[in-house]
Amino acid sequence: MTKLDVLILSVYFQWFVSLAVILSCGLNYYKRPRYVKVLFFYGITSFIFSTLTHYVISRDNYLINAYVFLETLILSSLYYQVGNSVLFRRMIIVGVISYVIFYSSAYLYFPTYVFSAIRVGRDLLLILFSVSYFIYLLYQLPEEDLLKFPMFWINTAVICFFSGIFVLSYFRDYIVLVLKDDTAGFWAFRNFYGTAYWLVLAYAGWLNLQSIRAQKSDLSH
């Protein structure tokens, strides 16, 4: 199997696991908390853009860059839904506004480095939100086991994934320059890393579904 074959396989894996998130968060949709509904929408967005990239030739990565922008807004919305702290929500609003300005400025003033710049900005913003949410959890620690708390898994997935790809985003131009036409392995690693990320999100959706079913069972007895 060549590196190109591995890359193609990684693309299909990442495309498939977004379906797992849609399924785990879409069942009993109207009984789900708001943050899980946002996660469901996130899965749909990923699936749509992954499908489009198979059939639409996007000049200068406009389509992929648009997904980065939407991903940032969706995950920011998710954190806004789970944070009851006024300070935390204000931080999210300021962060999103700052990112919108940064995203637009990157196209205007740094067109050569747009691909890396907007991803570095996204990664840093989501790392900030996820670390802040962990601190928030320490003050609002639920009595039940954290490992049964869906948002714990979502937040862990976000901080691990975006911390990891921050380095890849930051050095992306350098890596492509060094590897030149041999970047298939680089992108395959990035996609398999994303696959693990989406699997954890799907698990969080499944945990929430189990709690809903458990509540139904208790009410029926």
C-alpha positions as a Markdown table, in Angstrom:
| # | Residue | x | y | z |
|---|---|---|---|---|
| 1 | Met | 0.0 | 0.0 | 0.0 |
| 2 | Thr | 1.5 | 3.3 | -1.1 |
| 3 | Lys | 1.4 | 6.6 | 0.9 |
| 4 | Leu | -1.3 | 7.9 | -1.5 |
| 5 | Asp | -3.5 | 4.8 | -0.7 |
| 6 | Val | -3.1 | 5.4 | 3.0 |
| 7 | Leu | -4.1 | 9.1 | 2.5 |
| 8 | Ile | -7.2 | 8.1 | 0.6 |
| 9 | Leu | -8.1 | 5.6 | 3.3 |
| 10 | Ser | -7.6 | 8.2 | 6.0 |
| 11 | Val | -9.9 | 10.6 | 4.1 |
| 12 | Tyr | -12.7 | 7.9 | 4.0 |
| 13 | Phe | -12.2 | 7.1 | 7.7 |
| 14 | Gln | -12.6 | 10.7 | 8.7 |
| 15 | Trp | -15.6 | 11.0 | 6.5 |
| 16 | Phe | -17.2 | 7.9 | 8.0 |
| 17 | Val | -16.7 | 8.8 | 11.7 |
| 18 | Ser | -18.5 | 12.1 | 11.2 |
| 19 | Leu | -21.5 | 9.9 | 10.4 |
| 20 | Ala | -21.0 | 8.2 | 13.8 |
| 21 | Val | -21.3 | 11.6 | 15.5 |
| 22 | Ile | -24.5 | 12.4 | 13.5 |
| 23 | Leu | -26.0 | 9.1 | 14.5 |
| 24 | Ser | -25.0 | 9.2 | 18.2 |
| 25 | Cys | -26.2 | 12.8 | 18.6 |
| 26 | Gly | -29.2 | 12.6 | 16.3 |
| 27 | Leu | -31.2 | 9.8 | 18.0 |
| 28 | Asn | -33.9 | 11.3 | 20.3 |
| 29 | Tyr | -32.7 | 14.7 | 19.0 |
| 30 | Tyr | -35.4 | 16.8 | 20.6 |
| 31 | Lys | -34.6 | 15.4 | 24.1 |
| 32 | Arg | -30.9 | 16.3 | 23.8 |
| 33 | Pro | -29.3 | 19.2 | 25.7 |
| 34 | Arg | -28.3 | 22.1 | 23.5 |
| 35 | Tyr | -24.6 | 21.4 | 23.4 |
| 36 | Val | -25.3 | 17.9 | 22.0 |
| 37 | Lys | -27.6 | 19.5 | 19.4 |
| 38 | Val | -24.6 | 21.7 | 18.4 |
| 39 | Leu | -22.4 | 18.6 | 18.2 |
| 40 | Phe | -25.0 | 17.0 | 15.9 |
| 41 | Phe | -24.9 | 20.1 | 13.7 |
| 42 | Tyr | -21.0 | 20.0 | 13.8 |
| 43 | Gly | -21.1 | 16.4 | 12.5 |
| 44 | Ile | -23.5 | 17.3 | 9.7 |
| 45 | Thr | -21.3 | 20.2 | 8.7 |
| 46 | Ser | -18.2 | 18.0 | 8.6 |
| 47 | Phe | -19.9 | 15.4 | 6.6 |
| 48 | Ile | -21.2 | 17.9 | 4.0 |
| 49 | Phe | -17.8 | 19.6 | 3.6 |
| 50 | Ser | -16.0 | 16.2 | 3.4 |
| 51 | Thr | -18.4 | 15.1 | 0.7 |
| 52 | Leu | -18.0 | 18.4 | -1.2 |
| 53 | Thr | -14.2 | 18.2 | -1.2 |
| 54 | His | -14.6 | 14.9 | -3.1 |
| 55 | Tyr | -16.6 | 16.4 | -5.9 |
| 56 | Val | -15.8 | 20.2 | -6.0 |
| 57 | Ile | -12.5 | 21.6 | -7.0 |
| 58 | Ser | -11.9 | 24.5 | -4.6 |
| 59 | Arg | -9.5 | 27.1 | -6.0 |
| 60 | Asp | -7.0 | 28.3 | -3.4 |
| 61 | Asn | -8.6 | 26.1 | -0.7 |
| 62 | Tyr | -11.6 | 28.4 | -0.3 |
| 63 | Leu | -13.9 | 25.5 | 0.5 |
| 64 | Ile | -11.7 | 24.0 | 3.1 |
| 65 | Asn | -10.9 | 27.4 | 4.7 |
| 66 | Ala | -14.7 | 28.1 | 4.9 |
| 67 | Tyr | -15.0 | 24.9 | 6.9 |
| 68 | Val | -12.3 | 26.1 | 9.3 |
| 69 | Phe | -14.3 | 29.3 | 9.9 |
| 70 | Leu | -17.6 | 27.4 | 10.4 |
| 71 | Glu | -15.9 | 24.9 | 12.7 |
| 72 | Thr | -14.6 | 27.7 | 14.9 |
| 73 | Leu | -18.1 | 29.3 | 15.2 |
| 74 | Ile | -19.8 | 25.9 | 15.9 |
| 75 | Leu | -17.4 | 24.8 | 18.6 |
| 76 | Ser | -17.5 | 28.3 | 20.2 |
| 77 | Ser | -21.3 | 28.0 | 20.2 |
| 78 | Leu | -21.0 | 24.7 | 21.9 |
| 79 | Tyr | -18.8 | 26.1 | 24.7 |
| 80 | Tyr | -21.2 | 29.1 | 25.0 |
| 81 | Gln | -24.1 | 26.6 | 25.6 |
| 82 | Val | -22.3 | 24.7 | 28.4 |
| 83 | Gly | -20.8 | 27.7 | 30.2 |
| 84 | Asn | -23.2 | 29.2 | 32.7 |
| 85 | Ser | -20.5 | 31.7 | 33.9 |
| 86 | Val | -21.1 | 35.3 | 32.6 |
| 87 | Leu | -17.3 | 35.8 | 32.4 |
| 88 | Phe | -16.8 | 32.6 | 30.4 |
| 89 | Arg | -19.5 | 33.5 | 27.9 |
| 90 | Arg | -18.2 | 37.1 | 27.5 |
| 91 | Met | -14.8 | 35.6 | 26.8 |
| 92 | Ile | -16.3 | 33.4 | 24.1 |
| 93 | Ile | -18.0 | 36.4 | 22.5 |
| 94 | Val | -14.9 | 38.5 | 22.5 |
| 95 | Gly | -12.9 | 35.5 | 21.2 |
| 96 | Val | -15.3 | 34.9 | 18.3 |
| 97 | Ile | -15.3 | 38.5 | 17.3 |
| 98 | Ser | -11.5 | 38.6 | 17.4 |
| 99 | Tyr | -11.3 | 35.5 | 15.3 |
| 100 | Val | -13.7 | 36.9 | 12.6 |
| 101 | Ile | -11.5 | 40.1 | 12.4 |
| 102 | Phe | -8.3 | 37.9 | 12.3 |
| 103 | Tyr | -9.8 | 35.6 | 9.6 |
| 104 | Ser | -10.8 | 38.6 | 7.4 |
| 105 | Ser | -7.4 | 40.3 | 8.0 |
| 106 | Ala | -5.5 | 37.2 | 7.0 |
| 107 | Tyr | -7.1 | 37.2 | 3.5 |
| 108 | Leu | -6.5 | 41.0 | 3.2 |
| 109 | Tyr | -2.9 | 41.3 | 4.5 |
| 110 | Phe | -1.4 | 37.8 | 4.5 |
| 111 | Pro | -2.9 | 36.0 | 1.5 |
| 112 | Thr | 0.2 | 33.8 | 1.1 |
| 113 | Tyr | -0.1 | 32.4 | 4.6 |
| 114 | Val | -3.9 | 32.2 | 4.9 |
| 115 | Phe | -4.0 | 28.4 | 5.1 |
| 116 | Ser | -1.8 | 28.2 | 8.2 |
| 117 | Ala | -2.8 | 31.6 | 9.8 |
| 118 | Ile | -6.5 | 30.9 | 10.1 |
| 119 | Arg | -5.8 | 27.4 | 11.5 |
| 120 | Val | -3.4 | 28.6 | 14.0 |
| 121 | Gly | -5.9 | 31.2 | 15.1 |
| 122 | Arg | -8.6 | 28.6 | 15.4 |
| 123 | Asp | -6.4 | 26.2 | 17.3 |
| 124 | Leu | -5.3 | 28.8 | 19.8 |
| 125 | Leu | -8.9 | 30.0 | 20.4 |
| 126 | Leu | -10.3 | 26.5 | 21.0 |
| 127 | Ile | -7.4 | 25.6 | 23.2 |
| 128 | Leu | -8.2 | 28.7 | 25.3 |
| 129 | Phe | -11.8 | 27.8 | 25.5 |
| 130 | Ser | -11.1 | 24.1 | 26.4 |
| 131 | Val | -8.6 | 25.0 | 29.1 |
| 132 | Ser | -10.9 | 27.6 | 30.5 |
| 133 | Tyr | -13.7 | 25.1 | 30.6 |
| 134 | Phe | -11.6 | 22.6 | 32.5 |
| 135 | Ile | -11.0 | 25.4 | 35.1 |
| 136 | Tyr | -14.7 | 26.1 | 35.1 |
| 137 | Leu | -15.3 | 22.3 | 35.8 |
| 138 | Leu | -13.0 | 22.4 | 38.8 |
| 139 | Tyr | -15.3 | 25.0 | 40.4 |
| 140 | Gln | -18.6 | 23.4 | 39.2 |
| 141 | Leu | -17.5 | 19.8 | 39.6 |
| 142 | Pro | -20.5 | 17.5 | 39.2 |
| 143 | Glu | -21.1 | 14.9 | 41.8 |
| 144 | Glu | -21.2 | 12.0 | 39.4 |
| 145 | Asp | -18.2 | 10.3 | 37.8 |
| 146 | Leu | -16.6 | 12.7 | 35.3 |
| 147 | Leu | -16.0 | 9.8 | 32.9 |
| 148 | Lys | -19.8 | 9.5 | 32.5 |
| 149 | Phe | -20.1 | 13.3 | 31.8 |
| 150 | Pro | -20.3 | 13.8 | 28.0 |
| 151 | Met | -18.9 | 17.3 | 28.0 |
| 152 | Phe | -15.8 | 16.0 | 29.8 |
| 153 | Trp | -15.0 | 13.8 | 26.7 |
| 154 | Ile | -15.9 | 16.6 | 24.3 |
| 155 | Asn | -13.6 | 19.0 | 26.0 |
| 156 | Thr | -10.8 | 16.4 | 26.3 |
| 157 | Ala | -11.1 | 15.7 | 22.6 |
| 158 | Val | -11.0 | 19.4 | 21.7 |
| 159 | Ile | -7.9 | 20.2 | 23.8 |
| 160 | Cys | -6.0 | 17.1 | 22.7 |
| 161 | Phe | -6.9 | 17.5 | 19.0 |
| 162 | Phe | -6.4 | 21.2 | 18.6 |
| 163 | Ser | -3.2 | 21.2 | 20.7 |
| 164 | Gly | -1.8 | 18.5 | 18.5 |
| 165 | Ile | -2.7 | 20.1 | 15.2 |
| 166 | Phe | -1.6 | 23.5 | 16.3 |
| 167 | Val | 2.0 | 22.4 | 15.7 |
| 168 | Leu | 1.0 | 21.0 | 12.3 |
| 169 | Ser | -0.9 | 24.2 | 11.4 |
| 170 | Tyr | 2.0 | 26.4 | 12.5 |
| 171 | Phe | 4.7 | 24.6 | 10.6 |
| 172 | Arg | 2.5 | 23.5 | 7.7 |
| 173 | Asp | 4.1 | 25.8 | 5.1 |
| 174 | Tyr | 7.6 | 24.7 | 6.2 |
| 175 | Ile | 6.6 | 21.0 | 6.2 |
| 176 | Val | 5.1 | 21.2 | 2.7 |
| 177 | Leu | 8.3 | 23.1 | 1.5 |
| 178 | Val | 10.5 | 20.3 | 2.9 |
| 179 | Leu | 8.5 | 17.4 | 1.8 |
| 180 | Lys | 7.5 | 19.0 | -1.5 |
| 181 | Asp | 5.5 | 16.3 | -3.4 |
| 182 | Asp | 5.8 | 13.7 | -0.7 |
| 183 | Thr | 3.1 | 15.2 | 1.7 |
| 184 | Ala | 0.7 | 12.2 | 1.5 |
| 185 | Gly | 2.1 | 10.7 | 4.8 |
| 186 | Phe | 1.8 | 14.1 | 6.5 |
| 187 | Trp | -1.9 | 14.5 | 5.5 |
| 188 | Ala | -2.7 | 10.9 | 6.3 |
| 189 | Phe | -1.4 | 11.3 | 9.9 |
| 190 | Arg | -3.4 | 14.5 | 10.2 |
| 191 | Asn | -6.6 | 12.7 | 9.0 |
| 192 | Phe | -6.1 | 9.6 | 11.3 |
| 193 | Tyr | -5.6 | 11.9 | 14.2 |
| 194 | Gly | -8.9 | 13.6 | 13.2 |
| 195 | Thr | -10.6 | 10.2 | 13.1 |
| 196 | Ala | -9.7 | 9.6 | 16.7 |
| 197 | Tyr | -11.0 | 13.0 | 17.6 |
| 198 | Trp | -14.4 | 12.3 | 15.9 |
| 199 | Leu | -14.6 | 8.9 | 17.6 |
| 200 | Val | -14.3 | 10.5 | 21.0 |
| 201 | Leu | -17.1 | 13.0 | 20.1 |
| 202 | Ala | -19.3 | 10.2 | 19.0 |
| 203 | Tyr | -18.7 | 8.4 | 22.3 |
| 204 | Ala | -19.7 | 11.6 | 24.1 |
| 205 | Gly | -23.0 | 11.6 | 22.1 |
| 206 | Trp | -23.5 | 8.0 | 22.9 |
| 207 | Leu | -23.0 | 8.6 | 26.6 |
| 208 | Asn | -25.7 | 11.3 | 26.6 |
| 209 | Leu | -28.0 | 9.0 | 24.7 |
| 210 | Gln | -27.5 | 6.3 | 27.4 |
| 211 | Ser | -28.4 | 8.8 | 30.1 |
| 212 | Ile | -31.6 | 9.7 | 28.3 |
| 213 | Arg | -32.6 | 6.0 | 27.9 |
| 214 | Ala | -31.8 | 5.4 | 31.6 |
| 215 | Gln | -34.1 | 8.3 | 32.6 |
| 216 | Lys | -36.9 | 6.8 | 30.4 |
| 217 | Ser | -36.4 | 3.4 | 32.0 |
| 218 | Asp | -36.6 | 5.0 | 35.5 |
| 219 | Leu | -39.9 | 6.8 | 34.6 |
| 220 | Ser | -41.4 | 3.6 | 33.2 |
| 221 | His | -41.0 | 1.8 | 36.5 |
